[in-house]
Amino acid sequence: MKTLAIIGALGFATLFAAEARATPNFPPEIHARLGLTADPACAICHQGGITGLGTVTTPFGKAMRARGLVPFDIGTLDAALDKMAADKVDSIGDGTPDIDDLKAGRDPNVPDTDAGTTVPVDAAVVPAYGCGAHVAPGSDVDPWAAALGALVAAALVASRRRR
């Protein structure tokens, strides 16, 4: 029974592990929606480009979340971008709206007067290690299938023990 509980807990953890990743479809959607020259880096929303659950900490990222952005939901991303543009949101108060910064190839989290304000591309993201890090490309494993597999494995182990 103890083995069954351990395997069940691992299956449950696997089910929710996918939620700690960044939303990989957001940078290409921002690129397409705003007509940018390249995908913006995760660093426009995640401080230092380090992604994971609870890491949206930049002024731009917080402004997007305040306008309804939900992880993994392109509809809320597009709506938040449109709202930011319509409201001319300038999340750092440098006088240039965030969407205008992005369209000009600048990082909306850095004042326009600073040197090196271009929007970093994903290749410039520093890898992270430890809790919440995701260095490898996103997995195509269905979390529900992984949880079901863990439960089947647990049932097999339990049935073998009874014999």
HUJO-V572434 format. One record per residue. N is the residue number from 1. PHI is phi in whole degrees, 0 to 359 (none if undefined). PSI is psi in radians with two decimals (NA if undefined). D_LAST is the distance of its C-alpha to the last C-alpha in Angstrom with 1 decimal. Layout:
BEGIN
n->N phi->PHI psi->PSI d_last->D_LAST
n->N phi->PHI psi->PSI d_last->D_LAST
END
This chain:
BEGIN
n->1 phi->none psi->-0.62 d_last->13.9
n->2 phi->297 psi->-0.71 d_last->16.6
n->3 phi->297 psi->-0.73 d_last->15.4
n->4 phi->300 psi->-0.73 d_last->15.6
n->5 phi->294 psi->-0.70 d_last->19.0
n->6 phi->294 psi->-0.80 d_last->20.2
n->7 phi->295 psi->-0.68 d_last->19.3
n->8 phi->297 psi->-0.71 d_last->20.9
n->9 phi->295 psi->-0.71 d_last->23.9
n->10 phi->296 psi->-0.72 d_last->24.3
n->11 phi->297 psi->-0.73 d_last->24.3
n->12 phi->296 psi->-0.74 d_last->26.8
n->13 phi->296 psi->-0.69 d_last->29.0
n->14 phi->297 psi->-0.67 d_last->29.0
n->15 phi->301 psi->-0.72 d_last->30.2
n->16 phi->263 psi->-0.07 d_last->33.2
n->17 phi->296 psi->-0.54 d_last->34.0
n->18 phi->296 psi->-0.46 d_last->36.1
n->19 phi->290 psi->-0.28 d_last->38.5
n->20 phi->276 psi->-0.13 d_last->39.7
n->21 phi->283 psi->2.87 d_last->41.3
n->22 phi->286 psi->2.98 d_last->44.9
n->23 phi->266 psi->1.70 d_last->46.0
n->24 phi->294 psi->-0.36 d_last->46.6
n->25 phi->274 psi->-0.10 d_last->48.6
n->26 phi->289 psi->-0.86 d_last->51.2
n->27 phi->303 psi->-0.80 d_last->53.4
n->28 phi->296 psi->-0.58 d_last->53.9
n->29 phi->290 psi->-0.71 d_last->54.7
n->30 phi->298 psi->-0.76 d_last->57.2
n->31 phi->305 psi->-0.91 d_last->58.7
n->32 phi->292 psi->-0.79 d_last->59.1
n->33 phi->297 psi->-0.70 d_last->60.1
n->34 phi->262 psi->-0.04 d_last->62.8
n->35 phi->67 psi->0.69 d_last->63.9
n->36 phi->284 psi->2.89 d_last->63.3
n->37 phi->278 psi->-0.30 d_last->63.7
n->38 phi->204 psi->2.88 d_last->60.2
n->39 phi->294 psi->2.34 d_last->57.0
n->40 phi->288 psi->2.70 d_last->57.4
n->41 phi->284 psi->2.84 d_last->55.1
n->42 phi->299 psi->-0.36 d_last->52.4
n->43 phi->295 psi->-0.24 d_last->54.9
n->44 phi->289 psi->-0.40 d_last->57.1
n->45 phi->246 psi->-0.56 d_last->54.5
n->46 phi->252 psi->2.07 d_last->52.3
n->47 phi->308 psi->2.15 d_last->54.2
n->48 phi->71 psi->0.13 d_last->54.2
n->49 phi->75 psi->0.13 d_last->52.0
n->50 phi->274 psi->2.01 d_last->48.9
n->51 phi->259 psi->2.91 d_last->46.7
n->52 phi->144 psi->3.04 d_last->43.8
n->53 phi->301 psi->2.19 d_last->43.2
n->54 phi->80 psi->0.32 d_last->46.4
n->55 phi->255 psi->0.14 d_last->48.5
n->56 phi->281 psi->1.68 d_last->51.2
n->57 phi->233 psi->-0.06 d_last->54.0
n->58 phi->282 psi->2.77 d_last->57.1
n->59 phi->303 psi->-0.75 d_last->60.0
n->60 phi->297 psi->-0.81 d_last->59.6
n->61 phi->300 psi->-0.76 d_last->55.8
n->62 phi->295 psi->-0.67 d_last->56.5
n->63 phi->295 psi->-0.66 d_last->59.3
n->64 phi->293 psi->-0.76 d_last->57.0
n->65 phi->297 psi->-0.65 d_last->54.3
n->66 phi->294 psi->-0.34 d_last->57.1
n->67 phi->257 psi->0.40 d_last->58.0
n->68 phi->97 psi->0.10 d_last->54.6
n->69 phi->298 psi->2.27 d_last->52.7
n->70 phi->236 psi->2.35 d_last->48.9
n->71 phi->306 psi->2.47 d_last->46.5
n->72 phi->66 psi->0.25 d_last->45.4
n->73 phi->240 psi->1.74 d_last->48.0
n->74 phi->299 psi->-0.64 d_last->50.9
n->75 phi->301 psi->-0.74 d_last->52.8
n->76 phi->287 psi->-0.52 d_last->53.1
n->77 phi->296 psi->-0.88 d_last->54.1
n->78 phi->299 psi->-0.75 d_last->56.9
n->79 phi->296 psi->-0.73 d_last->58.0
n->80 phi->294 psi->-0.71 d_last->58.1
n->81 phi->298 psi->-0.76 d_last->60.1
n->82 phi->297 psi->-0.72 d_last->62.5
n->83 phi->294 psi->-0.72 d_last->62.9
n->84 phi->299 psi->-0.74 d_last->63.5
n->85 phi->293 psi->-0.80 d_last->66.2
n->86 phi->296 psi->-0.68 d_last->67.8
n->87 phi->275 psi->-0.08 d_last->68.0
n->88 phi->51 psi->0.85 d_last->69.1
n->89 phi->295 psi->2.24 d_last->66.6
n->90 phi->239 psi->1.54 d_last->67.6
n->91 phi->293 psi->-0.29 d_last->64.7
n->92 phi->247 psi->-0.01 d_last->66.5
n->93 phi->70 psi->0.58 d_last->70.1
n->94 phi->267 psi->0.03 d_last->71.7
n->95 phi->97 psi->-0.12 d_last->73.6
n->96 phi->241 psi->2.17 d_last->71.6
n->97 phi->302 psi->2.53 d_last->69.0
n->98 phi->305 psi->-0.76 d_last->65.5
n->99 phi->295 psi->-0.65 d_last->65.3
n->100 phi->295 psi->-0.68 d_last->68.7
n->101 phi->301 psi->-0.84 d_last->67.4
n->102 phi->299 psi->-0.78 d_last->64.4
n->103 phi->296 psi->-0.49 d_last->66.7
n->104 phi->272 psi->0.04 d_last->69.0
n->105 phi->82 psi->0.34 d_last->66.2
n->106 phi->253 psi->2.69 d_last->66.2
n->107 phi->282 psi->2.11 d_last->63.5
n->108 phi->292 psi->-0.15 d_last->64.0
n->109 phi->267 psi->-0.02 d_last->62.9
n->110 phi->239 psi->2.28 d_last->65.7
n->111 phi->304 psi->2.48 d_last->69.4
n->112 phi->300 psi->-0.42 d_last->71.4
n->113 phi->281 psi->-0.24 d_last->73.9
n->114 phi->282 psi->2.58 d_last->71.3
n->115 phi->286 psi->2.66 d_last->71.1
n->116 phi->68 psi->0.79 d_last->68.0
n->117 phi->265 psi->0.20 d_last->67.0
n->118 phi->293 psi->2.66 d_last->65.5
n->119 phi->288 psi->2.15 d_last->62.1
n->120 phi->292 psi->2.54 d_last->59.6
n->121 phi->266 psi->2.86 d_last->57.5
n->122 phi->304 psi->-0.51 d_last->53.8
n->123 phi->296 psi->-0.38 d_last->54.4
n->124 phi->272 psi->-0.03 d_last->56.0
n->125 phi->288 psi->2.29 d_last->53.0
n->126 phi->282 psi->2.28 d_last->51.9
n->127 phi->294 psi->2.63 d_last->48.2
n->128 phi->240 psi->2.62 d_last->46.2
n->129 phi->231 psi->2.68 d_last->43.3
n->130 phi->102 psi->-2.77 d_last->41.0
n->131 phi->301 psi->2.26 d_last->39.9
n->132 phi->82 psi->-0.11 d_last->40.8
n->133 phi->286 psi->2.60 d_last->41.9
n->134 phi->214 psi->1.53 d_last->41.3
n->135 phi->278 psi->-0.67 d_last->42.9
n->136 phi->283 psi->2.77 d_last->41.2
n->137 phi->302 psi->2.70 d_last->42.0
n->138 phi->303 psi->2.55 d_last->40.2
n->139 phi->277 psi->2.54 d_last->36.7
n->140 phi->265 psi->0.17 d_last->36.4
n->141 phi->287 psi->2.25 d_last->32.7
n->142 phi->285 psi->2.10 d_last->32.3
n->143 phi->299 psi->-0.55 d_last->30.9
n->144 phi->292 psi->-0.69 d_last->29.3
n->145 phi->294 psi->-0.68 d_last->27.5
n->146 phi->296 psi->-0.74 d_last->26.4
n->147 phi->294 psi->-0.72 d_last->25.1
n->148 phi->296 psi->-0.73 d_last->23.3
n->149 phi->299 psi->-0.72 d_last->21.8
n->150 phi->296 psi->-0.69 d_last->20.6
n->151 phi->292 psi->-0.67 d_last->19.0
n->152 phi->295 psi->-0.75 d_last->17.2
n->153 phi->299 psi->-0.72 d_last->16.0
n->154 phi->297 psi->-0.72 d_last->14.9
n->155 phi->295 psi->-0.69 d_last->12.9
n->156 phi->295 psi->-0.76 d_last->11.2
n->157 phi->297 psi->-0.75 d_last->10.4
n->158 phi->295 psi->-0.70 d_last->9.2
n->159 phi->291 psi->-0.58 d_last->6.9
n->160 phi->290 psi->-0.60 d_last->5.5
n->161 phi->292 psi->-0.55 d_last->5.5
n->162 phi->290 psi->-0.45 d_last->3.8
n->163 phi->285 psi->NA d_last->0.0
END
